């Protein structure tokens, strides 16, 4: 997992989970229709997953770290399907899901090319008319300190719309949180016909 010890401690804490539940996800998913069957790419320690399983009937979580995937399966495996897999190469069928989401994980993907593969995979597994949405952090002094020794490849909010468009998405929206500076995005796979 591309996170240092302090970062892992923070992201596995109840304080982080409360912030996700009370602030991050309400903002990131404001006006987002998730539908009935979603994929979360990169759930990490499960702070987002615990909220999503209360909102959506069927959740599939795709986690690249095997140990973390096992922990998620032990904790939420009765309520979510947890796969140990790479978000850039998901073992999921084409056009099968109503939404794909990812939160505060894209900056841990080491290259733009790998991030773009994740966008392409999100597009592939979405049903026509499905939604791709998420949020990620933007760099500031505290964020940089937390990421010493971590993989840190933040999204450029000015370039993200074109990158999502190249993956095939339409109805793309990207904006920054007025207080935290975090980035959220939403896009759709075009409806067929």
N, C-alpha and C positions, 0 to 999 in steps of 0.2 A: 504494500500500500504506500503511495507516494506522500506520506505525511510523517512529520517528526513526532516525537513523544508528546510534547505539549499540545500539539494540534489534535492528536488522537484523543488525548484526555478531554479537551474541550468538546470535540464533536461527539463523544460518548457520554457527556454529562447530562443530567436532568435540566440544568440551566439552559443548555443549548436546545434540548428538546422543547422546553417551554417557549423559548424564543421563536423556534420554528412554528410551533402550534399557534402562538398568539400574534406573531408579526409577519414572519417570512412568507408562510404559505397563504395567509389571507391576502397579502399584497400581491404575491406572484400569481395567484389564481383568481384574482378579481376579474369577474366577467368571463371566465373561461369555462366552457362546457366540456366536462371530462367524459361524459357518456358512461357506459356500463363496464367497459373492459379496457384497462389501461396498462401501460408498461412504465415503470420507473427505472431509468438508467442511473446506476451509481448510487444506490441508497445508503452506502456507508453503514453507519451503526444503527440506522433505522428511524431517526427522528421524523423524517418525512413520511416514511412508510406507516408509522403508527397513526398519523393523521389521515393518510389516503385510504387505509382500510376501513375507516369509519365513514368515508364519503362515497366510496365506489364499490359496487358489488364484487368485481373481480380485478385483482391487482397482481401483475407479474413484476417481480423485482429482478433486475439483471445486475449482479455485482461481480466485479473482476477479481476481487481478492477472495481466495478460497476459504480462508479462516473466517472472514467476516460474513461470507455467504452462509457458512455453517451456523454461525451465531444467529443470523437472521432467521434461518430455517427453524432452529430450535425455539426461538422466541415467537415468531409470527407465522410459521409454516402451516398452521391450521387455518389461517385467514388469508394468506397470500402464497402464490407460487414463487419460490425463490430459486433463481438459476445462477450457478457459478459460470459466468460467461463474460465476454468482452462486448461492451456497447457498440463497438465498431464492427462487430461480426456476430450478431445475435442469432441464436438457433431458434428463431421464431418464424412462423409463416408470413408470407406476403399479405398485405392488406387485411390484417386480422383484428386490429385494435382501434378503439374509438379515440384514444389519446396516448401520447407519449410525453413524459415529463422528466425533467432532470433539474436538480437544485444543488447549488454550490459545489458542483463536481467538475464542471468543464475546465476550470482553471487548473485542475490536477492532471489534465490530459496534456502530455508533453509537447505536442506540436499542433499547429493549425491544421495540417493535413489529417491527423488522427481525429481532431474535432470535426472536420468536414466529413470524415467517414461515419462518425456518429450521427451527424445530421442526415446523411444519405440513408443510413440504416433506420433512423426514425421515420423518414419518408417512406421507405420500403414497407415497413410493418403497419403503417397507418392505413385505415380504410379511406377510400375517397371521401373527402369532406372532413376527415379527422384532424385533430388539433395537436400541434407540438408546442409545448409551453415550458417555461422554466425561469430560473433566476440564477444569478451568479454574482460573485463579489467583484468589486473594482479596487484597484490598488490604492492604498493610503499607507501612512507610516505604520500604524498598528498591524494592518494586514501583512505588510512586508516582514515585520518582526515575527509574527506568528508562522510565517512560511520560510524561515531560515532553515535550509536543509531540505525543504520540500520541493516538489515539482510545482511551479507556479507559471502558468501561461494564461493570463487573463484575456477575456474577450474585448475587442475594440468595439464599442457601441456604434461607431460610425461605419465600420466594415461589416458588422454582423448581418444587416439586411441583405446585402449582396451575396454573402456566403449562403444564407438560407435560401435565397432565390436560386442560386446555382444548384442547390440540392433538389429544387423542384417546387419549393413552397411558394404560396401566395398569401395575401392578406397579412403581411408581416408587420408586426409592431415591436419596437424596441424602445424602452425608456428607462430613465434612472430614477431611483428613489430620491425624493427631495432632501431627506435627512441623512440616510446612511450612504447614499451614493451607489448602492447596489443596482444591478442591472436586471431587468426582467424582459422576457420576450414571449411572443406568441406568433404562431403561423399556422396555416392550413395546407393540407394536401388538397388540391383542387378536386371538386366533385366531378365525376365522369359524366360525359354527355351534356 
